[in-house]
Amino acid sequence: MNERVKVITEQALALPRHEQEEVYRALADSLGKPDAAIDEAWLDEAEDRLAAYDRGEIASVTLDELIAARKAR
């Protein structure tokens, strides 16, 4: 983190929470809006995966199983 960013970050963190939220929203908005095409592609993918699960083509795992598998790597 460069010095300028460090100073701005420290100043922002010293603000009251509601002002921090305003800064956060302004920064998030400046980074751009969500891409509708990407959102639509993810929705299609989620629907396809759910349909495959409903047809018995794919299995599900619990969150605990997923975490354990990731830790075992």
PyMOL commands that set and color helices and strands:
alter all, ss='L'
color gray80, all
select helices_A, chain A and resi 3-13+17-30+36-54+63-71
alter helices_A, ss='H'
color red, helices_A
deselect
rebuild
show_as cartoon
